[in-house]
Amino acid sequence: MSSNLSTVLSASIVVSDATLSPPPQIVVRSLNSPTLAGTTVFYDPFLQAASGGTTVTLPAATCFIGYVKNLSSATNLTVAWTAVGASGSSSMLLLPGGVFIYFQPATSGGGFTAMTVTAASGTCSCEVLVGA
């Protein structure tokens, strides 16, 4: 299938010394806008993650972009994903406001085949984008 979507990760990492005034920037690093020529995407700005786990709908069998932001102000969120070729899943704990990003600029390798988000208790709102 030919690519019909262009997904660009536009971000910078800036580290400042808050002990000085004005705070000097110690590290300023652009991620240089990696881009994936993709075919499909799933986006939910307010996905409700349950404490028993909520499966994220993947738009393709293998995805190369994963973005999750914990929108809760009080509840932790676990993101679990299964990497291509892995025997099990890996997970990352996101505190309130935390962000998980996985971004491959090509579909020739890597990727993941499953993703689940789990609230520490009750339900937890999260922003989710996955693409291939």
C-alpha positions as a Markdown table, in Angstrom:
| # | Residue | x | y | z |
|---|---|---|---|---|
| 1 | Met | 0.0 | 0.0 | 0.0 |
| 2 | Ser | 1.4 | 3.4 | -0.9 |
| 3 | Ser | 1.9 | 6.1 | 1.8 |
| 4 | Asn | -0.9 | 8.7 | 2.0 |
| 5 | Leu | 0.0 | 10.2 | 5.4 |
| 6 | Ser | 3.0 | 12.1 | 6.6 |
| 7 | Thr | 3.5 | 12.1 | 10.3 |
| 8 | Val | 6.1 | 14.5 | 11.7 |
| 9 | Leu | 7.5 | 14.5 | 15.3 |
| 10 | Ser | 8.2 | 18.1 | 16.0 |
| 11 | Ala | 9.8 | 18.5 | 19.4 |
| 12 | Ser | 12.8 | 20.0 | 21.3 |
| 13 | Ile | 14.4 | 19.1 | 24.6 |
| 14 | Val | 15.5 | 22.1 | 26.7 |
| 15 | Val | 17.3 | 21.8 | 30.0 |
| 16 | Ser | 17.7 | 25.0 | 32.1 |
| 17 | Asp | 19.5 | 25.7 | 35.4 |
| 18 | Ala | 16.6 | 26.9 | 37.6 |
| 19 | Thr | 19.1 | 27.9 | 40.4 |
| 20 | Leu | 20.2 | 30.9 | 38.4 |
| 21 | Ser | 18.3 | 34.0 | 37.4 |
| 22 | Pro | 17.7 | 34.2 | 34.5 |
| 23 | Pro | 18.0 | 30.4 | 34.1 |
| 24 | Pro | 20.6 | 29.6 | 31.4 |
| 25 | Gln | 19.7 | 26.8 | 29.0 |
| 26 | Ile | 22.3 | 24.0 | 29.4 |
| 27 | Val | 21.0 | 21.7 | 26.7 |
| 28 | Val | 18.9 | 22.7 | 23.7 |
| 29 | Arg | 18.3 | 19.7 | 21.4 |
| 30 | Ser | 15.9 | 19.6 | 18.5 |
| 31 | Leu | 14.7 | 16.1 | 17.5 |
| 32 | Asn | 15.1 | 17.2 | 13.8 |
| 33 | Ser | 11.5 | 16.3 | 12.9 |
| 34 | Pro | 11.7 | 12.6 | 12.1 |
| 35 | Thr | 8.9 | 11.8 | 9.6 |
| 36 | Leu | 7.0 | 8.6 | 8.9 |
| 37 | Ala | 5.4 | 8.1 | 5.5 |
| 38 | Gly | 2.5 | 6.1 | 6.8 |
| 39 | Thr | -0.9 | 4.7 | 5.7 |
| 40 | Thr | -3.2 | 4.8 | 8.7 |
| 41 | Val | -3.7 | 6.3 | 12.1 |
| 42 | Phe | -5.9 | 5.9 | 15.2 |
| 43 | Tyr | -6.4 | 8.9 | 17.5 |
| 44 | Asp | -8.5 | 9.3 | 20.6 |
| 45 | Pro | -8.0 | 12.6 | 22.5 |
| 46 | Phe | -9.8 | 11.3 | 25.6 |
| 47 | Leu | -9.5 | 7.5 | 25.7 |
| 48 | Gln | -10.8 | 6.1 | 29.0 |
| 49 | Ala | -8.4 | 3.6 | 30.4 |
| 50 | Ala | -9.9 | 1.1 | 32.9 |
| 51 | Ser | -8.2 | -0.4 | 36.0 |
| 52 | Gly | -8.6 | -3.8 | 34.3 |
| 53 | Gly | -6.8 | -2.6 | 31.2 |
| 54 | Thr | -8.1 | -1.1 | 27.9 |
| 55 | Thr | -6.9 | -2.4 | 24.6 |
| 56 | Val | -5.9 | 0.3 | 22.2 |
| 57 | Thr | -7.3 | -0.1 | 18.7 |
| 58 | Leu | -4.3 | -0.5 | 16.4 |
| 59 | Pro | -5.0 | 0.7 | 12.8 |
| 60 | Ala | -2.7 | -1.9 | 11.4 |
| 61 | Ala | -1.1 | -5.3 | 12.4 |
| 62 | Thr | 2.2 | -3.5 | 13.1 |
| 63 | Cys | 2.4 | 0.1 | 14.2 |
| 64 | Phe | 5.5 | 2.4 | 14.1 |
| 65 | Ile | 4.2 | 5.4 | 16.1 |
| 66 | Gly | 2.9 | 5.3 | 19.6 |
| 67 | Tyr | 2.0 | 8.3 | 21.7 |
| 68 | Val | 0.2 | 8.3 | 25.1 |
| 69 | Lys | -0.3 | 11.2 | 27.5 |
| 70 | Asn | -1.8 | 10.7 | 30.9 |
| 71 | Leu | -4.4 | 13.4 | 31.2 |
| 72 | Ser | -5.3 | 12.6 | 34.8 |
| 73 | Ser | -4.3 | 15.0 | 37.6 |
| 74 | Ala | -4.2 | 12.2 | 40.2 |
| 75 | Thr | -4.1 | 8.7 | 38.7 |
| 76 | Asn | -1.1 | 6.8 | 37.4 |
| 77 | Leu | -1.4 | 5.0 | 34.0 |
| 78 | Thr | 0.5 | 2.0 | 32.7 |
| 79 | Val | 1.2 | 1.7 | 29.0 |
| 80 | Ala | 2.0 | -1.9 | 27.9 |
| 81 | Trp | 3.1 | -2.8 | 24.4 |
| 82 | Thr | 4.4 | -5.8 | 22.5 |
| 83 | Ala | 7.4 | -5.1 | 20.3 |
| 84 | Val | 7.7 | -6.9 | 17.0 |
| 85 | Gly | 9.6 | -10.2 | 17.6 |
| 86 | Ala | 9.4 | -9.9 | 21.4 |
| 87 | Ser | 8.2 | -12.9 | 23.4 |
| 88 | Gly | 6.2 | -10.7 | 25.9 |
| 89 | Ser | 5.1 | -7.2 | 26.5 |
| 90 | Ser | 7.0 | -4.2 | 28.0 |
| 91 | Ser | 5.5 | -1.5 | 30.1 |
| 92 | Met | 6.0 | 2.0 | 31.2 |
| 93 | Leu | 4.4 | 3.8 | 34.1 |
| 94 | Leu | 3.1 | 7.3 | 33.4 |
| 95 | Leu | 2.5 | 9.6 | 36.4 |
| 96 | Pro | -0.2 | 12.3 | 36.0 |
| 97 | Gly | 0.8 | 14.4 | 33.0 |
| 98 | Gly | 3.4 | 11.9 | 31.9 |
| 99 | Val | 4.1 | 11.1 | 28.2 |
| 100 | Phe | 5.2 | 8.0 | 26.3 |
| 101 | Ile | 6.5 | 8.4 | 22.7 |
| 102 | Tyr | 7.6 | 5.6 | 20.3 |
| 103 | Phe | 8.5 | 6.8 | 16.8 |
| 104 | Gln | 10.1 | 4.9 | 14.0 |
| 105 | Pro | 10.8 | 6.9 | 10.8 |
| 106 | Ala | 10.5 | 3.8 | 8.6 |
| 107 | Thr | 8.3 | 0.8 | 8.3 |
| 108 | Ser | 11.2 | -1.5 | 7.4 |
| 109 | Gly | 11.8 | -2.7 | 11.0 |
| 110 | Gly | 10.8 | -2.3 | 14.6 |
| 111 | Gly | 7.3 | -1.5 | 15.5 |
| 112 | Phe | 4.7 | -3.0 | 17.9 |
| 113 | Thr | 1.8 | -5.3 | 17.5 |
| 114 | Ala | -0.3 | -4.6 | 20.7 |
| 115 | Met | -0.9 | -1.8 | 23.2 |
| 116 | Thr | -2.9 | -1.7 | 26.4 |
| 117 | Val | -3.4 | 1.2 | 28.8 |
| 118 | Thr | -4.3 | 0.5 | 32.4 |
| 119 | Ala | -5.4 | 3.0 | 35.1 |
| 120 | Ala | -4.0 | 2.5 | 38.6 |
| 121 | Ser | -7.5 | 2.8 | 39.9 |
| 122 | Gly | -11.0 | 3.5 | 38.5 |
| 123 | Thr | -10.6 | 5.1 | 35.1 |
| 124 | Cys | -8.0 | 7.4 | 33.7 |
| 125 | Ser | -8.3 | 9.7 | 30.7 |
| 126 | Cys | -5.4 | 9.6 | 28.2 |
| 127 | Glu | -4.6 | 10.9 | 24.8 |
| 128 | Val | -3.6 | 8.2 | 22.4 |
| 129 | Leu | -2.2 | 8.2 | 18.9 |
| 130 | Val | -0.9 | 5.1 | 17.1 |
| 131 | Gly | 0.0 | 4.9 | 13.4 |
| 132 | Ala | 1.5 | 2.8 | 10.7 |
